[in-house]
Amino acid sequence: MLPKSILLSFYAIPFISSLQVFGADPLLTNSGSGQGSSNTGLNAQRVLEHSPVRNTDCRHPPLGPIETTLCNFETVESVNDDLFDLLHQIVSTPFFRYYKVDLYKECPFWENGDKCSSIDCVIQAVEENKIPKKWRTSTLGKVETPSLTLKHSLPGCYYRDSDYCYQDDLSDGGEFVDLIENPERFTGYSGASARGIWKAIYEENCFGQSKEAIQAETYSPLSLNPLLKLSPFEESEPEGECLEKRVYYRIISGLHASISTHLCYEYLDQKTGKWGPNLECFIERVASHPERLQHIYFNTVILLRAISRLGPYLSGYDICASATHDENHSDEAHIKSQLRSIVSIADRVGKFDESILFKGENAVLKEEFKQHFRNVSSIMDCVGCARCRLWGKVQINGLATAMKTLFELDEKALE
């Protein structure tokens, strides 16, 4: 599941061309002025009509190197539209659109009684006859699973020593969800409880704090909705910290900005009942904070680097490209060609040197770094909105898989 997790997480990150259209107007830097307000309708129209464009009129695109990477913003921009097209094609295939997940695990940190009752929060499972036969329960039940001796089992999940997240135990539960039919969007589920999820996640930025310490804190029942504000202290990057801690912070901040952007882009207008971009939401949550947008770019480079490392592995991976998985494998050959194109882009743009992390006296931080990611993956099980929980789990699983690819797997393991 390595390539699937990473590619799905990468697909869940907002594409930069979309962000440029959101932010291509002086309104972003002049939002309180009368001139900015008069341009709102024009900006909203441009967002609504957006499809990936080859030539944007963005007046102030980020330029120069992306901090702590070997890549720059211009390089990411140069491949963004091609990557957008490729990913949108492959995620429509069964292998990527059907995702098995357990959305009913109990929150391991606090009692979570705040469940979303809105129909927009609900996730519908896929009927089994739509799933390729090789994935169905009747088939998988005949497959011998690896020994559990290498796994550490917990209620409803497990992990290996090399894992950066807790994996749902799907042997006796879980269900397939169609990600195309259940897109990431703002469901209208909000309130003070939403702030608590991100408070818990950002407090994981405090190295030296254990899972038990989080559990001991008092939080309201929580849901995932990053539209509410956190205090500057809770969101700020730690000053004077080592590289490993700064990288951790940027990944989490990029995750937060990614989710915020999706919710603003697919926002429910409760007056009209229609879905569409909410420009004011995007300005407040992302565009008025340049570092948040920069951290989306940072995560893009991280994920591309992981895909680049997985290139040889992807070439031999068995992908169900159609529901029938026919013998001529024509669909699979086409998807493999698209994956090669994605890997080619990743080879050119995924310039991040993971070998410089966790060296010397900082080697001891690796296990703590890993445990923080595991704890964040558990926090996603505390989200009260099923749709929000689904996409939170998809993204954190992909980022954690990228971390495992970069920091745990040597070249021999990837062959």
PyMOL commands that set and color helices and strands:
alter all, ss='L'
color gray80, all
select helices_A, chain A and resi 2-12+16-22+26-28+34-38+40-48+73-90+94-97+119-121+128-130+133-135+137-140+148-150+192-203+211-216+232-235+243-265+279-287+290-309+311-315+330-349+354-356+360-382+386-407+411-414
alter helices_A, ss='H'
color red, helices_A
select strands_A, chain A and resi 98-101+152-154+157-159+167-168+175-178+267-269+274-276
alter strands_A, ss='S'
color yellow, strands_A
deselect
rebuild
show_as cartoon
